[in-house]
Amino acid sequence: MRRAARVALWGSAGALVYAQAGYPLALAALDRLRAARSRGEPPPRAPATGTEPTVSLVVAAHREAEVIADKVANALALDWPRDRLEVIVACDGSPDDTPQRARAAGADLVLDLPWGGKVRAQDAGVAAARGDLLAFSDANARWEPGALRALAARFADPRVGYACGQVRFVAEGGTNQEGLYWRYEMAIRALESRLCSITAGNGAIYAVRPEAYVRVDPVMGHDLKLPFTLVKRRWRAVYEPGARASEKMVPTIEGEFARKRRMMSHAWAIVARGGMLSPRGYPPLYALMIASHRILRYAGPGLHAVALASSAALALRRRAARLDRLALAAQLALLAAAAAGGRVRSRPLLLARYYVLTTASIAAGLWDHLRHGTPAGWTPPEGTR
């Protein structure tokens, strides 16, 4: 019994450490080997002036009257020939005057659609698009002027079917620590992109070749579903840090928990029946990336529960080993710090609270998905407009 508990403790702890630290370190080591072999390769080159492809920028919008005019103005201000840029606002059953404001702001095409969810609104925008390249953004995301040019440069490589840019979260006070986590996540994404393909994108700034675009189940968002699906179809999915956008950050850690809980409800649908778990079509390195960065990450709540239960079983024995007691004390200290972070604004305590709540959001999203399914509808997170 004791041996089984020890195997469970250190096996789960090892998996958690590998997912959070070992995997990025392994990618960094592989990247150094790759860099030594490919030194001197030219970086992606943006299309020269006068040779740009036509781009259709699709913005799916639901109840975005507050920000849609600014979004259209931001799109029209991009460093891209106006006659080669088509701005499409696909309004998903908006109960406000989002369609009217989008038209008044100068969008080339505004689709006033019945409610069907974000993915179906994007599908409608794609069906109406005339561009040689499809770009997508959220209504509250602001692109830097050169973002589209940097993003389009990645498609000079005929193997690339999907490219996403870098999102920077703008904080206005509050307690959320998403900015720190996101920088860590972007560093991993850059390594994945250089070595093979990314395992997930983001909705604020990305582009897809029309021939690579895939209609997915309306509860399965593009961010997680498209990259691995396109890799299975022998495309590359890459990250371009030079294509920059910004969004307002959810102000509080508790708000971030609610946002990630909704996101994970959609993610579990993809894990369960979206094809992520099937290795068919994955190159070997990419299969390892999916297992390390996605499957192990989503298994985090379960691994923490196993580690806590097994360490408690070992540490509460009459003649418990010191290491077993230390393992239990470390986990209880993390939980105590997370609880204290709800009352004390100290950076270490807030980081502990962020980690515990965002890990819990994975389990909460699974509970929501199993209990009542995942709705296709969507609402803007509180405080991000």
Buried (B, 14 or more C-beta within 10 A) or exposed (E): EEEEBBEBBBBBBEBBEBBBEBBBEBBEEBBEEBEEEEEEEEEBEBBEEEEBEBBBBBBBBBBBBBBBBBBBEBBBEBBBEEEBBBBBBBBBBBEBEBBBBBBEBEBBBBBBBEBBBBBBBBBBBBEBBEBBBBBBBBBBBBBBEBBBBBBBBBBEEEEBBBBBBBBBBEBEEBBBBBEBBBEEBBBBBBBBBBBBBBBBBBBBBBBBBEEBBBEBBBBBBBBBBBBBBBBBEEBBBBBBEBBBBBBBBBBBBBBBBBBBBBBBBBBBBBBEEBBBEEEEBBBEEBBBBBBBBBBBBBBBBBBBEBBBBBBBBBBEBEEBEEBBBEBBEEBBEBBEBBBBBBEEEEEEBBBBBBBBBBBBBBBBBBBBBEEEEBEBBBEBBEBBB
